[in-house]
């Protein structure tokens, strides 16, 4: 028969499996505080940086994917000896660019097949054959471009920069029409401008494949300056202070 006093003493004894651990859960206390010097406490780790959360943003399906699954685009995939290509069911120069070109630009965020292929190839085809129809649509392209750059996905950013170069050279005055929107599309480039691959004496094939994000940013800014008119450089310099002119120098 165990009396009350012996029962209470038995509760104070450590268990056989953990002889040195207390029966209560350790408290979590902030680091460099008075509480951190006490016993049976756990020091709280530092907060995660903003970049940690940015790289793990929840991915929302683009509108391009929804429209493609619904069959809104007059396109299909065609196979030939050179690979896959888009078969347009309507002549490109007869398309409504105000309607279709922003929808294709919205697909720049896509990284899965076939959405990635159709969006990127569709943009290239429309910019190649659009001519004077491209300039009036430029304001509608800024938000999709900004969203693609803000994904901070190196693959998406490089593809968007390549498309921007083609956009600027696709028709007259397009480069100058983009100048007022530099404040929206250039800030993100400061993060990746100096991100180059240092491979020593090895061969870097990313430059040939347009996958070196630092070089792609430099090429894009130089293209903006060449085709953006007399106000292009000062506006680029305001948003990307480390940029040096390719014309004045």
N, C-alpha and C positions, 0 to 999 in steps of 0.2 A: 504494500500500500504506500503510495507516494503522497506526502502532504503538500500543502500549497507552497511552502517555502522551497522545498526541493524542486518542485515543478518550475517555479520562477527562475531558479538558478540554472536549470537545464536549458531554458530559452536563451540565456546569455552565452552559452557555450557555442563555439563555432561548429559548423557542420563538418563531417569527415571529408567531403569532397572539396570544400574551400575553407581550410582552417584559418587563413589569414584575411578573408574577405568579410566585410560587415554584412549584416542582414538587410540593410537599407540600400537603395539605389544611390550612387554618387550624384552629387549636385553638379550641374553645368554652370560654371562661372566665367566671366570675361577674363581675358589675359591681362597681365600687368596690373592686377588689382589686389587689394588686401585679402579678398576671399581666396585668391589663387594660392596663398601661402598656407591655407588650412588643410587639414587632412580630409580624405575621402571626398575629393572634388575632381571634376574633369574640366580641363581648360578648354574654353570655346575657341575654335579655329577662326582665322581671319575671314572676312566676307569675300565672296567671289567678285572678281572684277567685272566691269561692264562687258568687256570683250568675251568673257566666258558665256554670258547669257546671250550675246548677239549671235555667236556661232551656233547656238542651239535654239534658234527661233523655230516656232511651229510653222511648218510649210503649208500654205493654203493653196489648193489647186487653182490654176489660172483660169481666166475666162476663156482663153483659147481652147483649153481642153474641153470645157463644157460645150462650146460651139462646135468643135470638131466631132465630139461624140453625138451631137444632135444632127450632124450632117449639114451644117450651114455653109460649108466651104465648097466651092466648085472644083475640088481637087481629088486626085487619087494617086496611088503609088504605081509607078511603072518600072519594070525591070529591063535592063539592057546589058550589053557587054561591059560597059563602063561602070556599072553599079546602079543604085536606085536613083530615080529622079521623079519630079512631080509631073503628072499629066493634068494639064489644065483643061477643064471642060468648056471654058469660055476664054476668048482671046484676052490677054492681060491688059492691053491698052483700052479695052472696053469695060473693064471693071470699075466699080465705084470705089475710088481710092479713099474717100472720106469714111467709107464703111469698113472696108477690108484691111487696109494697111495698119490702122491702130490695133485691130484684132490680132494680126500676125505679130506685131511688135509685143503684144501682151504675152505671147508665147515664148519670149526670150528667156523667161524664168524656168522653162521646162528643161529637165535633164533626163527624161525617160523617153524611150522609143515607143511609138512613132511620132509623139507630139514634138519632140525636139527637132527631128528631121524636117517635118512639115513646116514648122514655124520658121526655122532658119533658112531653109531653101525657098520658102514662099516669099520671105522678105527680100532675098537676093534677086529673085526673078522680077518682083514688082519694082524694085529700085533700078534694075537694069532696063526695064521697058517703060517705066512710068513717065519719064520726061517732065513736061511742065505740070503734070498732075500732082507731083510730089510736094512742091513748095506750099500750096495752100493747106496741106495736111500736117505740116510741121508742128503747130501748137498741140495737136492731138497726140503726138508721139512722145511728148516730154514725160508724162506720168508713167507710161510703160517703161521708158528708158530708165527713169529714176528708180522704179521698183526693181528692175533687173540689176542695176548696180548696187542697190541696197541689200541684196541677198548676200553680198560679200563672198559668194561662191566663186573661186578663181576661174572655173570653167565658164560660168555664166558671164562674169565680168569681161573675160577675154573675148568671148563671142559678141557681147554688146559693143565693145570697143571696135571690133572689126566691122560691125554693122554701122557704127557711127562714122567711120572713115568712108564707107561706101555711100552712106546717106549724104555726107557733105559734098562728095564729088559726083552725085547722081544727076544734079541739075543746077542751073544757074541760080544764084542768090540763096541757095539753101544754107550754105555756110554762114552767110551774114544773118540769115533769119534765126540761126541757133544762138547767136551772141547774147541776146537778152535772157536766155535760159541757162547760161553758164552757172549761175548761182544755185541752180537746182541739180545739175548733173555733174559738176566738177568737184564738190567738196569730198566725195567719197574717194576720189582718186588720190588724195593726199595720203591715205592710209597705205596704199599699195605702190606708190610711185617709186620707192627705192627698194622694192622687193624683187631682187634679181637672184638668179641662181649662180652660186659660186662653186664651180666644179673644177677649179684648178686648171691643170693642163689638159683636161678631158674635153671632148666635143659636146657642146650643148645643143641638142637637136630641138629644144623647145622654141628657139628663135625661128627656125625654119617652119615649124608647125603652128606658129602664132600662139604659143601657149605660155610664153614668158611675160608675165603680167606687167613687170616693170618696163620692159621694152615696148609693149603694146600701148601703155599709157603715154610714153614719150612720143611714139609715132602718131598717136591720136591728137595730142596737143599740138604737135607741129602741123598736122593736117588742118586743125582748126585755125591756126594762125595764118596759114597760106590762103585758105579759102574764106576766112571770116572777115576780111576787109581791114580797114585801118584801125578799128576799135577792138579788134580781136585780141591783140597781145596784151593791152592794158587790162582787159577784163580777165584774161587767163592768169596774168600775174597777180591780180587781186585775189583770186580764188586758190591758186597754186603758187605760193611765193617762191618756191625753189625752181620754178621753170625759167629757163633762159631762152631768149628768142633765137629761132633758127634763121631769121631773115636779117635782123639787125647785127648779129654776130657773124 
